[in-house]
Amino acid sequence: MSNTFITVARYQYSSEAQIIKGRLEADGIEVFIADNHTVDTDPLVSNAIGGVKLKVHAQDEVKAKEILNSIKEYSLDDEGIPLVCPNCQSTKIHYMTNVTDIKSLMSFIVSIIAGVLPLYTKYEHRCENCKYTF
């Protein structure tokens, strides 16, 4: 077996890489994660070092990329059907947080000062094509 590893994906946070690692390992692919401890120690350096790298053996590269391409990037409903934008009918919908009111703004500021996760966040869906939020 070859000991050469190939980077097949990069993630900003190690939690994202851990989820995908589990998916690849479920299909029998040995996975190695690089730079996760560095990013966990200081998340601000993630972009500077190229994020958390997901690596597989060179002979598993094609199979791993096929699995990565099969994972849906956009939001799905509870039955696994892609959400549809009510404005433009696109299925390129992201689920994201938004700071639009004073309560979410204050929670965001307090969480930054305290170094904890926000106590209150507002979530919404946003269309990648027309930028419509719902």
PyMOL commands that place a pseudoatom at each C-alpha (Angstrom):
pseudoatom trace, name=CA, resn=MET, resi=1, chain=A, elem=C, hetatm=0, pos=[0.000, 0.000, 0.000]
pseudoatom trace, name=CA, resn=SER, resi=2, chain=A, elem=C, hetatm=0, pos=[1.309, 3.418, -0.916]
pseudoatom trace, name=CA, resn=ASN, resi=3, chain=A, elem=C, hetatm=0, pos=[2.066, 5.872, 1.884]
pseudoatom trace, name=CA, resn=THR, resi=4, chain=A, elem=C, hetatm=0, pos=[1.515, 8.878, -0.365]
pseudoatom trace, name=CA, resn=PHE, resi=5, chain=A, elem=C, hetatm=0, pos=[-1.390, 11.054, 0.722]
pseudoatom trace, name=CA, resn=ILE, resi=6, chain=A, elem=C, hetatm=0, pos=[-3.280, 13.430, -1.597]
pseudoatom trace, name=CA, resn=THR, resi=7, chain=A, elem=C, hetatm=0, pos=[-5.314, 16.414, -0.383]
pseudoatom trace, name=CA, resn=VAL, resi=8, chain=A, elem=C, hetatm=0, pos=[-8.847, 15.974, -1.713]
pseudoatom trace, name=CA, resn=ALA, resi=9, chain=A, elem=C, hetatm=0, pos=[-10.603, 18.792, 0.195]
pseudoatom trace, name=CA, resn=ARG, resi=10, chain=A, elem=C, hetatm=0, pos=[-9.967, 21.783, 2.443]
pseudoatom trace, name=CA, resn=TYR, resi=11, chain=A, elem=C, hetatm=0, pos=[-12.262, 23.120, 5.158]
pseudoatom trace, name=CA, resn=GLN, resi=12, chain=A, elem=C, hetatm=0, pos=[-12.232, 26.250, 7.265]
pseudoatom trace, name=CA, resn=TYR, resi=13, chain=A, elem=C, hetatm=0, pos=[-13.085, 24.365, 10.467]
pseudoatom trace, name=CA, resn=SER, resi=14, chain=A, elem=C, hetatm=0, pos=[-12.046, 20.930, 11.699]
pseudoatom trace, name=CA, resn=SER, resi=15, chain=A, elem=C, hetatm=0, pos=[-15.645, 19.987, 12.520]
pseudoatom trace, name=CA, resn=GLU, resi=16, chain=A, elem=C, hetatm=0, pos=[-16.511, 20.099, 8.814]
pseudoatom trace, name=CA, resn=ALA, resi=17, chain=A, elem=C, hetatm=0, pos=[-13.530, 17.913, 7.988]
pseudoatom trace, name=CA, resn=GLN, resi=18, chain=A, elem=C, hetatm=0, pos=[-14.457, 15.414, 10.738]
pseudoatom trace, name=CA, resn=ILE, resi=19, chain=A, elem=C, hetatm=0, pos=[-17.960, 14.988, 9.293]
pseudoatom trace, name=CA, resn=ILE, resi=20, chain=A, elem=C, hetatm=0, pos=[-16.638, 14.309, 5.790]
pseudoatom trace, name=CA, resn=LYS, resi=21, chain=A, elem=C, hetatm=0, pos=[-13.918, 12.046, 7.216]
pseudoatom trace, name=CA, resn=GLY, resi=22, chain=A, elem=C, hetatm=0, pos=[-16.640, 9.904, 8.779]
pseudoatom trace, name=CA, resn=ARG, resi=23, chain=A, elem=C, hetatm=0, pos=[-18.471, 9.710, 5.456]
pseudoatom trace, name=CA, resn=LEU, resi=24, chain=A, elem=C, hetatm=0, pos=[-15.338, 8.604, 3.585]
pseudoatom trace, name=CA, resn=GLU, resi=25, chain=A, elem=C, hetatm=0, pos=[-14.349, 6.091, 6.264]
pseudoatom trace, name=CA, resn=ALA, resi=26, chain=A, elem=C, hetatm=0, pos=[-17.857, 4.597, 6.099]
pseudoatom trace, name=CA, resn=ASP, resi=27, chain=A, elem=C, hetatm=0, pos=[-17.044, 3.764, 2.464]
pseudoatom trace, name=CA, resn=GLY, resi=28, chain=A, elem=C, hetatm=0, pos=[-13.751, 2.114, 3.408]
pseudoatom trace, name=CA, resn=ILE, resi=29, chain=A, elem=C, hetatm=0, pos=[-11.378, 4.969, 2.585]
pseudoatom trace, name=CA, resn=GLU, resi=30, chain=A, elem=C, hetatm=0, pos=[-8.571, 5.659, 5.037]
pseudoatom trace, name=CA, resn=VAL, resi=31, chain=A, elem=C, hetatm=0, pos=[-8.498, 9.394, 5.798]
pseudoatom trace, name=CA, resn=PHE, resi=32, chain=A, elem=C, hetatm=0, pos=[-5.924, 11.663, 7.422]
pseudoatom trace, name=CA, resn=ILE, resi=33, chain=A, elem=C, hetatm=0, pos=[-6.706, 15.206, 8.581]
pseudoatom trace, name=CA, resn=ALA, resi=34, chain=A, elem=C, hetatm=0, pos=[-3.890, 17.780, 8.613]
pseudoatom trace, name=CA, resn=ASP, resi=35, chain=A, elem=C, hetatm=0, pos=[-3.683, 21.139, 10.417]
pseudoatom trace, name=CA, resn=ASN, resi=36, chain=A, elem=C, hetatm=0, pos=[-6.818, 20.495, 12.473]
pseudoatom trace, name=CA, resn=HIS, resi=37, chain=A, elem=C, hetatm=0, pos=[-5.052, 21.082, 15.789]
pseudoatom trace, name=CA, resn=THR, resi=38, chain=A, elem=C, hetatm=0, pos=[-3.581, 24.357, 14.560]
pseudoatom trace, name=CA, resn=VAL, resi=39, chain=A, elem=C, hetatm=0, pos=[-6.976, 25.635, 13.417]
pseudoatom trace, name=CA, resn=ASP, resi=40, chain=A, elem=C, hetatm=0, pos=[-8.666, 24.418, 16.619]
pseudoatom trace, name=CA, resn=THR, resi=41, chain=A, elem=C, hetatm=0, pos=[-6.090, 26.324, 18.659]
pseudoatom trace, name=CA, resn=ASP, resi=42, chain=A, elem=C, hetatm=0, pos=[-6.497, 29.551, 16.665]
pseudoatom trace, name=CA, resn=PRO, resi=43, chain=A, elem=C, hetatm=0, pos=[-9.300, 29.586, 14.060]
pseudoatom trace, name=CA, resn=LEU, resi=44, chain=A, elem=C, hetatm=0, pos=[-8.114, 32.932, 12.703]
pseudoatom trace, name=CA, resn=VAL, resi=45, chain=A, elem=C, hetatm=0, pos=[-5.112, 31.258, 11.048]
pseudoatom trace, name=CA, resn=SER, resi=46, chain=A, elem=C, hetatm=0, pos=[-7.279, 28.862, 9.031]
pseudoatom trace, name=CA, resn=ASN, resi=47, chain=A, elem=C, hetatm=0, pos=[-7.167, 30.934, 5.836]
pseudoatom trace, name=CA, resn=ALA, resi=48, chain=A, elem=C, hetatm=0, pos=[-3.472, 31.701, 6.274]
pseudoatom trace, name=CA, resn=ILE, resi=49, chain=A, elem=C, hetatm=0, pos=[-2.452, 28.033, 6.381]
pseudoatom trace, name=CA, resn=GLY, resi=50, chain=A, elem=C, hetatm=0, pos=[-4.937, 26.853, 3.773]
pseudoatom trace, name=CA, resn=GLY, resi=51, chain=A, elem=C, hetatm=0, pos=[-7.536, 25.457, 6.168]
pseudoatom trace, name=CA, resn=VAL, resi=52, chain=A, elem=C, hetatm=0, pos=[-7.920, 21.937, 7.485]
pseudoatom trace, name=CA, resn=LYS, resi=53, chain=A, elem=C, hetatm=0, pos=[-6.796, 19.451, 4.843]
pseudoatom trace, name=CA, resn=LEU, resi=54, chain=A, elem=C, hetatm=0, pos=[-8.553, 16.162, 4.189]
pseudoatom trace, name=CA, resn=LYS, resi=55, chain=A, elem=C, hetatm=0, pos=[-6.042, 13.655, 2.795]
pseudoatom trace, name=CA, resn=VAL, resi=56, chain=A, elem=C, hetatm=0, pos=[-6.473, 10.142, 1.394]
pseudoatom trace, name=CA, resn=HIS, resi=57, chain=A, elem=C, hetatm=0, pos=[-4.095, 7.554, -0.051]
pseudoatom trace, name=CA, resn=ALA, resi=58, chain=A, elem=C, hetatm=0, pos=[-3.212, 8.286, -3.661]
pseudoatom trace, name=CA, resn=GLN, resi=59, chain=A, elem=C, hetatm=0, pos=[-4.963, 5.140, -4.923]
pseudoatom trace, name=CA, resn=ASP, resi=60, chain=A, elem=C, hetatm=0, pos=[-8.234, 6.226, -3.194]
pseudoatom trace, name=CA, resn=GLU, resi=61, chain=A, elem=C, hetatm=0, pos=[-8.243, 9.752, -4.673]
pseudoatom trace, name=CA, resn=VAL, resi=62, chain=A, elem=C, hetatm=0, pos=[-10.734, 9.092, -7.491]
pseudoatom trace, name=CA, resn=LYS, resi=63, chain=A, elem=C, hetatm=0, pos=[-13.188, 7.219, -5.263]
pseudoatom trace, name=CA, resn=ALA, resi=64, chain=A, elem=C, hetatm=0, pos=[-12.941, 9.911, -2.552]
pseudoatom trace, name=CA, resn=LYS, resi=65, chain=A, elem=C, hetatm=0, pos=[-13.591, 12.709, -5.039]
pseudoatom trace, name=CA, resn=GLU, resi=66, chain=A, elem=C, hetatm=0, pos=[-16.628, 10.851, -6.401]
pseudoatom trace, name=CA, resn=ILE, resi=67, chain=A, elem=C, hetatm=0, pos=[-18.039, 10.622, -2.874]
pseudoatom trace, name=CA, resn=LEU, resi=68, chain=A, elem=C, hetatm=0, pos=[-17.273, 14.295, -2.190]
pseudoatom trace, name=CA, resn=ASN, resi=69, chain=A, elem=C, hetatm=0, pos=[-19.030, 15.298, -5.426]
pseudoatom trace, name=CA, resn=SER, resi=70, chain=A, elem=C, hetatm=0, pos=[-22.096, 13.262, -4.441]
pseudoatom trace, name=CA, resn=ILE, resi=71, chain=A, elem=C, hetatm=0, pos=[-22.562, 15.227, -1.198]
pseudoatom trace, name=CA, resn=LYS, resi=72, chain=A, elem=C, hetatm=0, pos=[-25.130, 17.978, -1.648]
pseudoatom trace, name=CA, resn=GLU, resi=73, chain=A, elem=C, hetatm=0, pos=[-23.761, 21.481, -1.072]
pseudoatom trace, name=CA, resn=TYR, resi=74, chain=A, elem=C, hetatm=0, pos=[-27.150, 23.142, -0.803]
pseudoatom trace, name=CA, resn=SER, resi=75, chain=A, elem=C, hetatm=0, pos=[-30.023, 22.940, 1.688]
pseudoatom trace, name=CA, resn=LEU, resi=76, chain=A, elem=C, hetatm=0, pos=[-32.451, 20.026, 1.644]
pseudoatom trace, name=CA, resn=ASP, resi=77, chain=A, elem=C, hetatm=0, pos=[-35.818, 19.583, 3.317]
pseudoatom trace, name=CA, resn=ASP, resi=78, chain=A, elem=C, hetatm=0, pos=[-36.596, 16.776, 5.792]
pseudoatom trace, name=CA, resn=GLU, resi=79, chain=A, elem=C, hetatm=0, pos=[-37.219, 14.290, 2.962]
pseudoatom trace, name=CA, resn=GLY, resi=80, chain=A, elem=C, hetatm=0, pos=[-33.889, 15.042, 1.240]
pseudoatom trace, name=CA, resn=ILE, resi=81, chain=A, elem=C, hetatm=0, pos=[-35.428, 17.125, -1.553]
pseudoatom trace, name=CA, resn=PRO, resi=82, chain=A, elem=C, hetatm=0, pos=[-33.578, 20.343, -2.467]
pseudoatom trace, name=CA, resn=LEU, resi=83, chain=A, elem=C, hetatm=0, pos=[-35.245, 23.531, -1.257]
pseudoatom trace, name=CA, resn=VAL, resi=84, chain=A, elem=C, hetatm=0, pos=[-36.550, 25.819, -4.006]
pseudoatom trace, name=CA, resn=CYS, resi=85, chain=A, elem=C, hetatm=0, pos=[-36.295, 29.608, -3.934]
pseudoatom trace, name=CA, resn=PRO, resi=86, chain=A, elem=C, hetatm=0, pos=[-39.784, 31.129, -3.972]
pseudoatom trace, name=CA, resn=ASN, resi=87, chain=A, elem=C, hetatm=0, pos=[-38.448, 34.075, -5.989]
pseudoatom trace, name=CA, resn=CYS, resi=88, chain=A, elem=C, hetatm=0, pos=[-36.435, 32.507, -8.847]
pseudoatom trace, name=CA, resn=GLN, resi=89, chain=A, elem=C, hetatm=0, pos=[-37.071, 28.736, -8.443]
pseudoatom trace, name=CA, resn=SER, resi=90, chain=A, elem=C, hetatm=0, pos=[-33.350, 27.992, -7.994]
pseudoatom trace, name=CA, resn=THR, resi=91, chain=A, elem=C, hetatm=0, pos=[-32.221, 25.097, -5.790]
pseudoatom trace, name=CA, resn=LYS, resi=92, chain=A, elem=C, hetatm=0, pos=[-28.970, 26.796, -4.759]
pseudoatom trace, name=CA, resn=ILE, resi=93, chain=A, elem=C, hetatm=0, pos=[-30.138, 27.618, -1.230]
pseudoatom trace, name=CA, resn=HIS, resi=94, chain=A, elem=C, hetatm=0, pos=[-27.823, 28.123, 1.773]
pseudoatom trace, name=CA, resn=TYR, resi=95, chain=A, elem=C, hetatm=0, pos=[-28.847, 27.989, 5.438]
pseudoatom trace, name=CA, resn=MET, resi=96, chain=A, elem=C, hetatm=0, pos=[-27.069, 30.783, 7.261]
pseudoatom trace, name=CA, resn=THR, resi=97, chain=A, elem=C, hetatm=0, pos=[-27.055, 33.002, 10.316]
pseudoatom trace, name=CA, resn=ASN, resi=98, chain=A, elem=C, hetatm=0, pos=[-27.904, 36.644, 10.111]
pseudoatom trace, name=CA, resn=VAL, resi=99, chain=A, elem=C, hetatm=0, pos=[-27.400, 39.634, 12.384]
pseudoatom trace, name=CA, resn=THR, resi=100, chain=A, elem=C, hetatm=0, pos=[-30.355, 41.877, 11.512]
pseudoatom trace, name=CA, resn=ASP, resi=101, chain=A, elem=C, hetatm=0, pos=[-31.866, 43.017, 14.786]
pseudoatom trace, name=CA, resn=ILE, resi=102, chain=A, elem=C, hetatm=0, pos=[-30.532, 44.555, 17.999]
pseudoatom trace, name=CA, resn=LYS, resi=103, chain=A, elem=C, hetatm=0, pos=[-30.935, 41.303, 19.961]
pseudoatom trace, name=CA, resn=SER, resi=104, chain=A, elem=C, hetatm=0, pos=[-28.750, 39.300, 17.573]
pseudoatom trace, name=CA, resn=LEU, resi=105, chain=A, elem=C, hetatm=0, pos=[-26.222, 42.151, 17.326]
pseudoatom trace, name=CA, resn=MET, resi=106, chain=A, elem=C, hetatm=0, pos=[-25.867, 42.393, 21.120]
pseudoatom trace, name=CA, resn=SER, resi=107, chain=A, elem=C, hetatm=0, pos=[-25.545, 38.616, 21.388]
pseudoatom trace, name=CA, resn=PHE, resi=108, chain=A, elem=C, hetatm=0, pos=[-22.830, 38.666, 18.721]
pseudoatom trace, name=CA, resn=ILE, resi=109, chain=A, elem=C, hetatm=0, pos=[-20.872, 41.421, 20.497]
pseudoatom trace, name=CA, resn=VAL, resi=110, chain=A, elem=C, hetatm=0, pos=[-21.143, 39.746, 23.916]
pseudoatom trace, name=CA, resn=SER, resi=111, chain=A, elem=C, hetatm=0, pos=[-20.050, 36.410, 22.472]
pseudoatom trace, name=CA, resn=ILE, resi=112, chain=A, elem=C, hetatm=0, pos=[-16.966, 37.959, 20.867]
pseudoatom trace, name=CA, resn=ILE, resi=113, chain=A, elem=C, hetatm=0, pos=[-15.978, 39.692, 24.100]
pseudoatom trace, name=CA, resn=ALA, resi=114, chain=A, elem=C, hetatm=0, pos=[-16.630, 36.582, 26.208]
pseudoatom trace, name=CA, resn=GLY, resi=115, chain=A, elem=C, hetatm=0, pos=[-15.101, 34.205, 23.657]
pseudoatom trace, name=CA, resn=VAL, resi=116, chain=A, elem=C, hetatm=0, pos=[-18.149, 31.925, 23.567]
pseudoatom trace, name=CA, resn=LEU, resi=117, chain=A, elem=C, hetatm=0, pos=[-20.705, 30.889, 20.991]
pseudoatom trace, name=CA, resn=PRO, resi=118, chain=A, elem=C, hetatm=0, pos=[-23.573, 33.350, 20.446]
pseudoatom trace, name=CA, resn=LEU, resi=119, chain=A, elem=C, hetatm=0, pos=[-26.503, 32.867, 22.814]
pseudoatom trace, name=CA, resn=TYR, resi=120, chain=A, elem=C, hetatm=0, pos=[-29.002, 34.044, 20.224]
pseudoatom trace, name=CA, resn=THR, resi=121, chain=A, elem=C, hetatm=0, pos=[-28.738, 33.736, 16.471]
pseudoatom trace, name=CA, resn=LYS, resi=122, chain=A, elem=C, hetatm=0, pos=[-31.266, 34.143, 13.728]
pseudoatom trace, name=CA, resn=TYR, resi=123, chain=A, elem=C, hetatm=0, pos=[-31.162, 31.623, 10.880]
pseudoatom trace, name=CA, resn=GLU, resi=124, chain=A, elem=C, hetatm=0, pos=[-32.574, 31.986, 7.397]
pseudoatom trace, name=CA, resn=HIS, resi=125, chain=A, elem=C, hetatm=0, pos=[-32.317, 30.504, 3.933]
pseudoatom trace, name=CA, resn=ARG, resi=126, chain=A, elem=C, hetatm=0, pos=[-30.678, 32.554, 1.201]
pseudoatom trace, name=CA, resn=CYS, resi=127, chain=A, elem=C, hetatm=0, pos=[-30.729, 31.939, -2.536]
pseudoatom trace, name=CA, resn=GLU, resi=128, chain=A, elem=C, hetatm=0, pos=[-27.302, 32.019, -4.150]
pseudoatom trace, name=CA, resn=ASN, resi=129, chain=A, elem=C, hetatm=0, pos=[-28.712, 33.224, -7.493]
pseudoatom trace, name=CA, resn=CYS, resi=130, chain=A, elem=C, hetatm=0, pos=[-31.071, 36.098, -6.603]
pseudoatom trace, name=CA, resn=LYS, resi=131, chain=A, elem=C, hetatm=0, pos=[-29.969, 36.694, -2.954]
pseudoatom trace, name=CA, resn=TYR, resi=132, chain=A, elem=C, hetatm=0, pos=[-33.586, 36.378, -1.771]
pseudoatom trace, name=CA, resn=THR, resi=133, chain=A, elem=C, hetatm=0, pos=[-33.874, 35.460, 1.930]
pseudoatom trace, name=CA, resn=PHE, resi=134, chain=A, elem=C, hetatm=0, pos=[-36.713, 33.470, 3.435]
for i in range(1, 134): cmd.bond("trace and resi %d" % i, "trace and resi %d" % (i + 1))
show_as sticks, trace
zoom trace
